[in-house]
Amino acid sequence: MSWHLGRLAGFDTETTGVDVETDRIVTACIVEVGGNTPPITANWLINPGVDIAEAATAVHGITTEKAKTEGQAAEEGIAELVAGLTQIVLAGTPLVIMNAPYDLTLLDREARRYGVQPLTEVVGDELHVVDPRVLDKHVDTYRRGKRTLTDLCAHYQVKLDGAHSADADAIAACRVAWRLGHTHPALAEMPVWDLHKAQVEWAAEQAVSFQAHLRSKGQADAVIDGSWPLRPVETGGLS
C-alpha cells in the first residue's frame, strides 16, 4: 500500500516566537488519520516558562497569562510529546510535518533543555517524515507565490479549519500530503523510507537554490540552512 493511503500522523506546534534555538512550545498537536481508522487527536497547552511574544500571540491567540494559568509544566508536556511521537514512529506511522526542521528542531531543543532524551535519539532510523513543503517545492519548483500551509491548502484544494492552531494545521498538513501523493504517483510509489531519504537531498538542493537567489538579489551574506528534517545542535548550549 502506498504511504499516503495508510495511517499518517500529523504534528504541529505553536510557539513563543520563531527562533528554534531559543523559543519555546506553547501548544502542540499530534493527530493520527487515515488507514480506514477513526482519527485520534492529542493536544497540549504548555506553560513555556517565558513570555510569549505579542507577535506570536497575534498568530495563535495564546497569551502569556493563559499559558501560565492553564498550561501544564513544560518539562512534563515536552516529555509527553516525545513519548507520544516515539510510540507513533515505532509503530511505523509516517510523521507529516509542514516545514519539519522548524517543529522538530524546536522539540529537540526543548527536550534537551529539560533533560528529556530527544526523539531522534530514541527512534533513530525509524523516523520517517513527510514534509508537504519540501514535496511541493520538488514537484512544482517554479510555481510563483508563497508556500505556507495556507497557500498549499488553497493550491491543492484542501480544507483548512482555523489556521495557526496546532490541531487544525496538523490535520491540514496530512490532507495536503495525501493530495500530493494522490496527484503525483511518483511520490506515492516511493516506499516511505526512500521518500524520507529523498527529502533530505531535495531540501538541501532547495536551500542552495534559494540562497543563490537571495545573493543574486543583493543579499551577499545570505545563508540558508538546508538541514532536514532537523537542524544540528549548535555548540555553546541552550538558552
MILUMMAR-147526 format. One record per atom (N, C-alpha, C): residue in one letter; atom name; x negated, y, z negated; residue number from 1. Coordinates in steps of 0.05 Angstrom, whole numbers, plus 5000, padded with zeros to 4 digits. Each point is the difference from the previous one (the first is absolute). Example, Ala and Ser with C-alpha at 12.3 -4.5 7.8 and 13.67 -1.06 7.14 Angstrom:
MILUMMAR-147526
 residu atome   c1   c2   c3 num
      a     N 4736 4886 4844   1
      a    CA 5018 5024 5000   1
      a     C 4982 5024 5000   1
      s     N 5007 5021 5014   2
      s    CA 4984 5024 4999   2
      s     C 5015 5022 4986   2
end
This chain:
MILUMMAR-147526
 residu atome   c1   c2   c3 num
      m     N 4983 4976 5000   1
      m    CA 5017 5024 5000   1
      m     C 4982 5025 5000   1
      s     N 5008 5020 5016   2
      s    CA 4986 5025 5000   2
      s     C 5001 5013 4973   2
      w     N 4979 5014 4993   3
      w    CA 4999 5014 4974   3
      w     C 5023 5019 4996   3
      h     N 5010 5013 5021   4
      h    CA 5020 5021 4997   4
      h     C 5028 4988 4996   4
      l     N 5003 4973 5004   5
      l    CA 5026 4988 4996   5
      l     C 5002 4986 4972   5
      g     N 4977 4998 4986   6
      g    CA 5000 4988 4974   6
      g     C 5004 5021 4978   6
      r     N 4993 4992 4976   7
      r    CA 5002 5017 4977   7
      r     C 4978 5021 5001   7
      l     N 5008 5025 4995   8
      l    CA 4981 5023 4998   8
      l     C 5004 5014 4974   8
      a     N 4978 5011 4989   9
      a    CA 5002 5015 4975   9
      a     C 4989 5028 5005   9
      g     N 5018 5020 4997  10
      g    CA 4992 5028 5002  10
      g     C 4990 5011 4974  10
      f     N 4979 5017 5001  11
      f    CA 4989 5012 4977  11
      f     C 4996 5030 5005  11
      d     N 5009 5017 4982  12
      d    CA 4996 5028 5003  12
      d     C 4998 5014 4973  12
      t     N 4986 5022 4999  13
      t    CA 4997 5016 4976  13
      t     C 5007 5029 5005  13
      e     N 5007 5014 4979  14
      e    CA 5001 5029 4999  14
      e     C 4981 5009 4978  14
      t     N 4987 5022 5003  15
      t    CA 4976 5005 4983  15
      t     C 4999 5029 4990  15
      t     N 4980 5006 4984  16
      t    CA 4996 5027 4989  16
      t     C 4988 5019 5020  16
      g     N 4988 4989 5022  17
      g    CA 4987 5017 5020  17
      g     C 4991 4982 5023  17
      v     N 4981 5009 5015  18
      v    CA 4992 4985 5024  18
      v     C 4971 4990 5000  18
      d     N 4986 5004 4978  19
      d    CA 4972 4991 4998  19
      d     C 5000 4972 4988  19
      v     N 4993 4980 5016  20
      v    CA 5001 4972 4990  20
      v     C 4980 4994 4978  20
      e     N 4980 5016 4997  21
      e    CA 4980 4995 4980  21
      e     C 5008 5011 4972  21
      t     N 5016 5021 5000  22
      t    CA 5006 5013 4974  22
      t     C 5029 5001 4994  22
      d     N 5018 4999 5019  23
      d    CA 5029 5002 4994  23
      d     C 5011 4973 4990  23
      r     N 5024 5001 4990  24
      r    CA 5012 4978 4986  24
      r     C 5027 4992 5012  24
      i     N 5008 4975 4995  25
      i    CA 5025 4990 5009  25
      i     C 5022 5009 4981  25
      v     N 5022 5010 5012  26
      v    CA 5023 5008 4984  26
      v     C 5023 4981 5003  26
      t     N 5007 4993 5025  27
      t    CA 5020 4979 5005  27
      t     C 4988 4980 5020  27
      a     N 5011 4976 4999  28
      a    CA 4991 4979 5018  28
      a     C 5023 4981 5005  28
      c     N 4999 4987 5023  29
      c    CA 5021 4981 5007  29
      c     C 4987 4976 5015  29
      i     N 5009 4976 4993  30
      i    CA 4994 4976 5015  30
      i     C 5027 4989 5009  30
      v     N 5004 4996 5025  31
      v    CA 5025 4989 5010  31
      v     C 4994 4977 5019  31
      e     N 5012 4977 4994  32
      e    CA 4998 4977 5018  32
      e     C 5025 4998 5017  32
      v     N 4996 4998 5026  33
      v    CA 5022 4999 5019  33
      v     C 4995 4979 5021  33
      g     N 5022 4993 5014  34
      g    CA 4997 4982 5023  34
      g     C 4999 4970 4993  34
      g     N 4995 4984 5020  35
      g    CA 4998 4971 4996  35
      g     C 5026 4987 4992  35
      n     N 5023 5013 5008  36
      n    CA 5026 4989 4994  36
      n     C 5005 4996 4970  36
      t     N 4988 5018 4985  37
      t    CA 5003 5000 4971  37
      t     C 5007 5028 4990  37
      p     N 5018 5002 4980  38
      p    CA 5008 5027 4990  38
      p     C 4976 5016 4991  38
      p     N 5001 5026 5004  39
      p    CA 4978 5018 4991  39
      p     C 4996 4999 4970  39
      i     N 4975 5003 4992  40
      i    CA 4993 5003 4971  40
      i     C 4984 5026 4997  40
      t     N 5009 5017 4983  41
      t    CA 4987 5026 4996  41
      t     C 4992 5004 4971  41
      a     N 4975 5010 4996  42
      a    CA 4991 5007 4974  42
      a     C 4989 5029 5001  42
      n     N 5009 5017 4981  43
      n    CA 4991 5028 5000  43
      n     C 4987 5007 4974  43
      w     N 4981 5018 5001  44
      w    CA 4986 5010 4976  44
      w     C 5001 5030 4999  44
      l     N 5004 5011 4976  45
      l    CA 4996 5028 4995  45
      l     C 4978 5001 4978  45
      i     N 4978 5013 5006  46
      i    CA 4976 4999 4983  46
      i     C 4993 5027 4989  46
      n     N 4993 5002 4975  47
      n    CA 4989 5024 4989  47
      n     C 4971 5001 5007  47
      p     N 4991 5017 5019  48
      p    CA 4973 4999 5010  48
      p     C 4979 5011 4980  48
      g     N 5010 5013 4979  49
      g    CA 4981 5011 4980  49
      g     C 4987 5026 5007  49
      v     N 5008 5011 5024  50
      v    CA 4990 5026 5009  50
      v     C 5024 5015 5012  50
      d     N 4997 5025 5004  51
      d    CA 5021 5016 5012  51
      d     C 5004 4992 5030  51
      i     N 5025 5001 5008  52
      i    CA 5006 4995 5028  52
      i     C 5000 5026 5015  52
      a     N 4985 5002 5021  53
      a    CA 4998 5025 5016  53
      a     C 5028 5008 5010  53
      e     N 5005 5026 5000  54
      e    CA 5026 5010 5009  54
      e     C 5006 4992 5028  54
      a     N 4979 4999 5017  55
      a    CA 5004 4992 5028  55
      a     C 5009 4971 5001  55
      a     N 4989 4983 4982  56
      a    CA 5008 4972 5000  56
      a     C 5029 4997 4990  56
      t     N 5007 5015 4979  57
      t    CA 5027 4999 4990  57
      t     C 5020 5008 5022  57
      a     N 4992 5020 5016  58
      a    CA 5017 5009 5021  58
      a     C 5006 4978 5021  58
      v     N 4981 4982 5002  59
      v    CA 5004 4978 5019  59
      v     C 5017 4977 4988  59
      h     N 4993 4991 4976  60
      h    CA 5014 4976 4990  60
      h     C 5020 5006 4978  60
      g     N 5000 5024 4989  61
      g    CA 5020 5008 4981  61
      g     C 4995 4993 4971  61
      i     N 4977 4988 4994  62
      i    CA 4994 4992 4972  62
      i     C 4983 5022 4987  62
      t     N 5010 5011 4979  63
      t    CA 4985 5021 4985  63
      t     C 4982 4987 4979  63
      t     N 4981 5016 4991  64
      t    CA 4982 4991 4978  64
      t     C 5017 4992 4976  64
      e     N 5020 5016 4993  65
      e    CA 5016 4995 4977  65
      e     C 5016 4974 5003  65
      k     N 5011 4995 5023  66
      k    CA 5015 4975 5004  66
      k     C 4982 4976 4998  66
      a     N 4976 5002 5011  67
      a    CA 4981 4977 4999  67
      a     C 4992 4995 4971  67
      k     N 4996 5021 4985  68
      k    CA 4991 4997 4972  68
      k     C 5022 4988 4983  68
      t     N 5025 5008 5004  69
      t    CA 5021 4992 4983  69
      t     C 5013 4973 5008  69
      e     N 4999 4994 5026  70
      e    CA 5014 4976 5010  70
      e     C 4981 4979 5011  70
      g     N 4975 5007 5006  71
      g    CA 4982 4981 5013  71
      g     C 4987 4982 4979  71
      q     N 4992 4976 5010  72
      q    CA 4986 4982 4982  72
      q     C 4970 5007 5000  72
      a     N 4986 4989 4980  73
      a    CA 4972 5005 4998  73
      a     C 4985 4992 5025  73
      a     N 4982 5016 5009  74
      a    CA 4986 4995 5026  74
      a     C 4985 4973 4999  74
      e     N 4986 4994 4979  75
      e    CA 4985 4975 4998  75
      e     C 5019 4976 5004  75
      e     N 5023 5001 4988  76
      e    CA 5020 4978 5002  76
      e     C 5011 4999 5028  76
      g     N 5008 5023 5011  77
      g    CA 5012 5000 5026  77
      g     C 4981 4991 5022  77
      i     N 4975 5009 4999  78
      i    CA 4980 4992 5020  78
      i     C 4995 4970 4998  78
      a     N 4998 4989 4976  79
      a    CA 4996 4971 4997  79
      a     C 5023 4985 5012  79
      e     N 5025 5010 4996  80
      e    CA 5023 4986 5012  80
      e     C 5000 5002 5030  80
      l     N 4992 5023 5011  81
      l    CA 4998 5002 5029  81
      l     C 4980 4981 5012  81
      v     N 4977 4999 4989  82
      v    CA 4979 4981 5010  82
      v     C 5010 4971 4998  82
      a     N 5012 4993 4977  83
      a    CA 5010 4973 4996  83
      a     C 5022 4993 5021  83
      g     N 5018 5019 5005  84
      g    CA 5022 4996 5019  84
      g     C 4989 4996 5028  84
      l     N 4981 5017 5008  85
      l    CA 4989 4997 5027  85
      l     C 4983 4975 5002  85
      t     N 4986 4992 4979  86
      t    CA 4984 4976 5000  86
      t     C 5018 4975 5005  86
      q     N 5023 4999 4987  87
      q    CA 5018 4978 5003  87
      q     C 5010 4998 5029  87
      i     N 5006 5023 5012  88
      i    CA 5010 5001 5027  88
      i     C 4979 4991 5020  88
      v     N 4976 5011 4997  89
      v    CA 4978 4994 5018  89
      v     C 4993 4970 4999  89
      l     N 4998 4989 4976  90
      l    CA 4992 4972 4997  90
      l     C 5022 4981 5009  90
      a     N 5025 5011 5003  91
      a    CA 5021 4984 5011  91
      a     C 4999 5000 5031  91
      g     N 4981 5016 5011  92
      g    CA 4997 5000 5029  92
      g     C 5016 5021 5014  92
      t     N 5012 5019 4985  93
      t    CA 5017 5020 5013  93
      t     C 4983 5024 5008  93
      p     N 5002 5009 5025  94
      p    CA 4986 5024 5008  94
      p     C 5010 5025 4986  94
      l     N 4981 5018 4993  95
      l    CA 5008 5025 4988  95
      l     C 5002 5021 5022  95
      v     N 5023 5013 5002  96
      v    CA 5004 5022 5019  96
      v     C 4995 5026 4985  96
      i     N 4979 5015 5009  97
      i    CA 4993 5025 4986  97
      i     C 4994 5021 5021  97
      m     N 5017 5020 5001  98
      m    CA 4995 5023 5019  98
      m     C 4976 5016 4990  98
      n     N 4979 5002 5018  99
      n    CA 4976 5013 4992  99
      n     C 4987 4987 4976  99
      a     N 4995 4974 5003 100
      a    CA 4990 4983 4978 100
      a     C 4977 5012 4984 100
      p     N 4980 5012 5013 101
      p    CA 4977 5010 4984 101
      p     C 5008 5020 4979 101
      y     N 5023 5013 5003 102
      y    CA 5008 5019 4980 102
      y     C 5011 4985 4975 102
      d     N 5021 4984 5004 103
      d    CA 5012 4987 4977 103
      d     C 4982 4979 4987 103
      l     N 4987 4984 5016 104
      l    CA 4983 4979 4988 104
      l     C 4976 5012 4986 104
      t     N 4988 5021 5011 105
      t    CA 4977 5013 4986 105
      t     C 5009 5013 4974 105
      l     N 5023 5013 5000 106
      l    CA 5010 5012 4976 106
      l     C 5005 4978 4979 106
      l     N 5012 4978 5008 107
      l    CA 5005 4978 4981 107
      l     C 4974 4988 4990 107
      d     N 4981 4997 5017 108
      d    CA 4973 4990 4993 108
      d     C 4987 5018 4979 108
      r     N 5001 5026 5004 109
      r    CA 4987 5018 4981 109
      r     C 5015 5001 4974 109
      e     N 5026 4998 5001 110
      e    CA 5016 4999 4976 110
      e     C 4994 4975 4983 110
      a     N 4998 4978 5014 111
      a    CA 4993 4975 4986 111
      a     C 4973 5002 4986 111
      r     N 4980 5010 5014 112
      r    CA 4974 5004 4988 112
      r     C 5000 5019 4977 112
      r     N 5017 5021 5003 113
      r    CA 5002 5020 4979 113
      r     C 5010 4988 4974 113
      y     N 5018 4981 5001 114
      y    CA 5012 4988 4976 114
      y     C 4990 4972 4994 114
      g     N 4978 4992 5013 115
      g    CA 4988 4974 4993 115
      g     C 5016 4976 5010 115
      v     N 5016 5004 5021 116
      v    CA 5015 4979 5012 116
      v     C 4984 4989 5024 116
      q     N 4998 4974 5003 117
      q    CA 4985 4989 5023 117
      q     C 5014 5008 5026 117
      p     N 4986 5014 5018 118
      p    CA 5013 5009 5025 118
      p     C 5011 4978 5017 118
      l     N 5021 5006 5015 119
      l    CA 5014 4980 5016 119
      l     C 4981 4986 5019 119
      t     N 4983 5014 5014 120
      t    CA 4983 4988 5020 120
      t     C 4980 4980 4987 120
      e     N 4992 5006 4975 121
      e    CA 4982 4981 4986 121
      e     C 5015 4975 4991 121
      v     N 5026 5002 4996 122
      v    CA 5015 4977 4991 122
      v     C 5007 4982 5024 122
      v     N 5009 5012 5022 123
      v    CA 5010 4984 5022 123
      v     C 4980 4995 5022 123
      g     N 4979 5016 5002 124
      g    CA 4979 4996 5020 124
      g     C 5011 5000 5028 124
      d     N 4992 4979 5015 125
      d    CA 5008 4998 5029 125
      d     C 5029 4993 5004 125
      e     N 5015 4995 4979 126
      e    CA 5028 4993 5002 126
      e     C 5017 5025 5007 126
      l     N 4988 5024 4997 127
      l    CA 5014 5025 5005 127
      l     C 5004 5004 5030 127
      h     N 5025 5001 5008 128
      h    CA 5007 5005 5028 128
      h     C 5019 5024 5001 128
      v     N 4990 5022 5012 129
      v    CA 5015 5025 5001 129
      v     C 5010 5006 5028 129
      v     N 5024 5010 5002 130
      v    CA 5011 5010 5025 130
      v     C 5004 5030 4997 130
      d     N 4986 5016 5015 131
      d    CA 5001 5029 4997 131
      d     C 5013 5012 5025 131
      p     N 5026 5008 4998 132
      p    CA 5013 5011 5024 132
      p     C 4986 5023 5013 132
      r     N 4986 5016 4984 133
      r    CA 4985 5023 5011 133
      r     C 4978 4991 5019 133
      v     N 4985 4981 4991 134
      v    CA 4978 4989 5017 134
      v     C 5011 4986 5024 134
      l     N 5020 4984 4997 135
      l    CA 5012 4985 5022 135
      l     C 5011 5019 5021 135
      d     N 5015 5020 4991 136
      d    CA 5012 5019 5019 136
      d     C 4978 5015 5016 136
      k     N 4979 5009 4987 137
      k    CA 4979 5014 5014 137
      k     C 4985 4982 5019 137
      h     N 5000 4974 4994 138
      h    CA 4987 4981 5019 138
      h     C 5016 4995 5025 138
      v     N 5026 4996 4996 139
      v    CA 5017 4992 5023 139
      v     C 5009 5025 5016 139
      d     N 4999 5024 4988 140
      d    CA 5010 5024 5014 140
      d     C 4981 5023 4994 140
      t     N 4975 4996 5008 141
      t    CA 4978 5017 4992 141
      t     C 5004 5029 5007 141
      y     N 5011 5006 5024 142
      y    CA 5000 5027 5010 142
      y     C 5027 5014 4997 142
      r     N 5018 4989 4985 143
      r    CA 5025 5013 4995 143
      r     C 4995 5026 4984 143
      r     N 5012 5021 5009 144
      r    CA 4997 5026 4986 144
      r     C 5017 5000 4974 144
      g     N 4993 5018 4982 145
      g    CA 5015 5004 4976 145
      g     C 4988 4986 4976 145
      k     N 5012 5006 4977 146
      k    CA 4991 4989 4975 146
      k     C 5008 4970 4997 146
      r     N 4988 4987 4981 147
      r    CA 5006 4971 4996 147
      r     C 5004 4995 4971 147
      t     N 5015 5017 4986 148
      t    CA 5008 4995 4973 148
      t     C 5021 4978 5001 148
      l     N 5008 4990 4976 149
      l    CA 5020 4979 4999 149
      l     C 5027 5011 5011 149
      t     N 5006 5025 4994 150
      t    CA 5024 5012 5011 150
      t     C 5000 5001 5030 150
      d     N 4976 5007 5011 151
      d    CA 4998 5001 5029 151
      d     C 5002 4972 5013 151
      l     N 4988 4980 4987 152
      l    CA 5001 4973 5011 152
      l     C 5029 4989 4999 152
      c     N 5014 5007 4978 153
      c    CA 5028 4991 4998 153
      c     C 5016 5012 5023 153
      a     N 4996 5025 5005 154
      a    CA 5014 5013 5022 154
      a     C 4993 4987 5027 154
      h     N 4974 4995 5004 155
      h    CA 4991 4990 5026 155
      h     C 5011 4971 5005 155
      y     N 4999 4984 4979 156
      y    CA 5008 4972 5003 156
      y     C 5030 4995 4992 156
      q     N 5014 5022 4996 157
      q    CA 5029 4999 4994 157
      q     C 5006 4983 4975 157
      v     N 4985 5006 4979 158
      v    CA 5003 4986 4975 158
      v     C 5013 5019 4980 158
      k     N 5018 4989 4985 159
      k    CA 5014 5016 4979 159
      k     C 4982 5005 4977 159
      l     N 4999 5026 4991 160
      l    CA 4984 5007 4977 160
      l     C 5019 5015 4980 160
      d     N 5005 4986 4978 161
      d    CA 5018 5012 4979 161
      d     C 4983 5012 4978 161
      g     N 5001 5027 4998 162
      g    CA 4986 5013 4978 162
      g     C 4970 4999 5002 162
      a     N 4989 5012 5021 163
      a    CA 4971 5001 5004 163
      a     C 4986 5012 4975 163
      h     N 4976 4990 4995 164
      h    CA 4983 5009 4978 164
      h     C 5010 4991 4973 164
      s     N 5015 4978 5000 165
      s    CA 5003 4985 4975 165
      s     C 4988 4973 5007 165
      a     N 4986 4988 4980 166
      a    CA 4984 4977 5005 166
      a     C 5016 4977 5011 166
      d     N 5024 4996 4989 167
      d    CA 5016 4977 5009 167
      d     C 5010 5003 5029 167
      a     N 5009 5024 5007 168
      a    CA 5010 5006 5027 168
      a     C 4977 4997 5020 168
      d     N 4976 5010 4993 169
      d    CA 4978 4999 5019 169
      d     C 4989 4972 5003 169
      a     N 5001 4984 4979 170
      a    CA 4990 4972 5001 170
      a     C 5018 4984 5019 170
      i     N 5026 5004 4997 171
      i    CA 5019 4985 5018 171
      i     C 4997 5010 5028 171
      a     N 4998 5026 5004 172
      a    CA 4998 5011 5028 172
      a     C 4974 4989 5013 172
      a     N 4978 4999 4985 173
      a    CA 4975 4990 5012 173
      a     C 5004 4971 5010 173
      c     N 5015 4984 4985 174
      c    CA 5005 4972 5008 174
      c     C 5017 5000 5026 174
      r     N 5019 5018 5001 175
      r    CA 5017 5001 5024 175
      r     C 4983 5008 5025 175
      v     N 4982 5019 4996 176
      v    CA 4983 5009 5022 176
      v     C 4982 4977 5009 176
      a     N 4989 4986 4980 177
      a    CA 4982 4977 5006 177
      a     C 5015 4979 5016 177
      w     N 5025 4995 4992 178
      w    CA 5016 4980 5015 178
      w     C 5005 5010 5028 178
      r     N 5006 5025 5003 179
      r    CA 5005 5011 5027 179
      r     C 4975 4999 5018 179
      l     N 4977 5005 4988 180
      l    CA 4975 4998 5015 180
      l     C 4995 4971 5009 180
      g     N 5005 4981 4983 181
      g    CA 4996 4972 5008 181
      g     C 5021 4992 5021 181
      h     N 5024 5011 4998 182
      h    CA 5021 4994 5019 182
      h     C 4995 5012 5028 182
      t     N 4989 5024 5000 183
      t    CA 4997 5014 5026 183
      t     C 4972 4995 5013 183
      h     N 4982 4989 4984 184
      h    CA 4973 4994 5011 184
      h     C 4993 4971 4994 184
      p     N 5007 4982 5018 185
      p    CA 4996 4971 4995 185
      p     C 4971 4993 4995 185
      a     N 4981 5015 5011 186
      a    CA 4972 4993 4995 186
      a     C 4993 5003 4970 186
      l     N 5013 5019 4986 187
      l    CA 4996 5002 4972 187
      l     C 5013 4978 4985 187
      a     N 5025 4994 5008 188
      a    CA 5016 4979 4986 188
      a     C 4987 4973 5002 188
      e     N 4986 4995 5022 189
      e    CA 4988 4974 5005 189
      e     C 4975 4995 4984 189
      m     N 4988 5021 4989 190
      m    CA 4975 4997 4985 190
      m     C 5006 4989 4973 190
      p     N 4985 4979 4991 191
      p    CA 5002 4992 4972 191
      p     C 4994 5024 4982 191
      v     N 5013 5001 4977 192
      v    CA 4997 5024 4984 192
      v     C 4972 5005 4990 192
      w     N 4984 4978 4997 193
      w    CA 4972 5004 4991 193
      w     C 4983 5012 5023 193
      d     N 5007 4992 5025 194
      d    CA 4986 5013 5023 194
      d     C 5009 5029 5003 194
      l     N 5025 5005 4996 195
      l    CA 5010 5027 5002 195
      l     C 4987 5018 4979 195
      h     N 4996 4990 4976 196
      h    CA 4986 5015 4979 196
      h     C 4972 5007 5009 196
      k     N 4985 4981 5010 197
      k    CA 4973 5004 5009 197
      k     C 4999 5020 5023 197
      a     N 5019 4998 5018 198
      a    CA 5001 5018 5023 198
      a     C 5005 5029 4991 198
      q     N 5017 5003 4979 199
      q    CA 5005 5027 4991 199
      q     C 4976 5013 4987 199
      v     N 4982 4984 4988 200
      v    CA 4975 5011 4990 200
      v     C 4985 5014 5023 200
      e     N 4999 4986 5023 201
      e    CA 4985 5011 5023 201
      e     C 5016 5024 5012 201
      w     N 5026 4997 5003 202
      w    CA 5016 5021 5012 202
      w     C 4999 5026 4983 202
      a     N 5002 4997 4974 203
      a    CA 4999 5024 4983 203
      a     C 4973 5014 5002 203
      a     N 4978 4984 5002 204
      a    CA 4974 5012 5003 204
      a     C 4998 5015 5026 204
      e     N 5010 4988 5022 205
      e    CA 4999 5013 5026 205
      e     C 5017 5025 5000 205
      q     N 5023 4999 4987 206
      q    CA 5018 5024 4999 206
      q     C 4987 5023 4985 206
      a     N 4985 4993 4979 207
      a    CA 4986 5021 4984 207
      a     C 4978 5013 5016 207
      v     N 4985 4984 5015 208
      v    CA 4979 5010 5017 208
      v     C 5011 5019 5021 208
      s     N 5022 4992 5012 209
      s    CA 5013 5016 5020 209
      s     C 5011 5027 4989 209
      f     N 5012 4998 4977 210
      f    CA 5011 5024 4988 210
      f     C 4978 5019 4991 210
      q     N 4979 4989 4989 211
      q    CA 4977 5016 4992 211
      q     C 4988 5015 5024 211
      a     N 4997 4986 5022 212
      a    CA 4989 5012 5024 212
      a     C 5019 5022 5010 212
      h     N 5026 4996 4998 213
      h    CA 5019 5020 5009 213
      h     C 4997 5025 4983 213
      l     N 4999 4997 4973 214
      l    CA 4997 5023 4982 214
      l     C 4974 5015 5006 214
      r     N 4979 4986 5005 215
      r    CA 4975 5013 5005 215
      r     C 5000 5015 5026 215
      s     N 5015 4989 5020 216
      s    CA 5002 5013 5026 216
      s     C 5016 5026 4998 216
      k     N 5016 5002 4978 217
      k    CA 5017 5024 4996 217
      k     C 4986 5020 4981 217
      g     N 4974 4996 4995 218
      g    CA 4986 5019 4984 218
      g     C 4995 4993 4971 218
      q     N 5010 4977 4991 219
      q    CA 4996 4992 4972 219
      q     C 4975 4982 5000 219
      a     N 4977 5013 5002 220
      a    CA 4975 4985 5004 220
      a     C 4993 4981 4977 220
      d     N 5010 5006 4976 221
      d    CA 4993 4983 4977 221
      d     C 5022 4980 4993 221
      a     N 5019 4997 5017 222
      a    CA 5023 4982 4995 222
      a     C 4990 4971 4997 222
      v     N 5009 4986 4979 223
      v    CA 4993 4972 4996 223
      v     C 5026 4985 4993 223
      i     N 5006 4980 5015 224
      i    CA 5024 4984 4995 224
      i     C 4992 4972 4992 224
      d     N 5009 4992 4976 225
      d    CA 4994 4974 4990 225
      d     C 5017 4979 5013 225
      g     N 4988 4981 5013 226
      g    CA 5015 4979 5015 226
      g     C 5003 4974 4984 226
      s     N 4994 5001 4974 227
      s    CA 5003 4976 4984 227
      s     C 5029 4992 4998 227
      w     N 5005 4974 5003 228
      w    CA 5027 4989 4999 228
      w     C 4999 4971 4990 228
      p     N 5019 4992 4983 229
      p    CA 5022 5014 4989 229
      p     C 4994 5014 4974 229
      l     N 4974 5002 4992 230
      l    CA 4993 5011 4975 230
      l     C 4974 5015 5003 230
      r     N 4998 5023 4988 231
      r    CA 4975 5015 5001 231
      r     C 4980 4990 4979 231
      p     N 4975 4997 5006 232
      p    CA 4981 4990 4980 232
      p     C 4999 5019 4976 232
      v     N 4993 4988 4977 233
      v    CA 4997 5015 4976 233
      v     C 4976 5018 5002 233
      e     N 5004 5026 4994 234
      e    CA 4978 5019 5000 234
      e     C 4983 4997 4975 234
      t     N 4975 5005 5002 235
      t    CA 4982 5000 4977 235
      t     C 5006 5025 4983 235
      g     N 4995 4997 4974 236
      g    CA 5004 5023 4983 236
      g     C 5024 4998 4982 236
      g     N 5015 4978 5002 237
      g    CA 5021 4995 4982 237
      g     C 5027 5013 5007 237
      l     N 5019 4997 4983 238
      l    CA 5027 5010 5005 238
      l     C 5007 5023 4982 238
      s     N 5019 5016 5008 239
      s    CA 5010 5021 4982 239
      s     C 5029 4997 4995 239
end
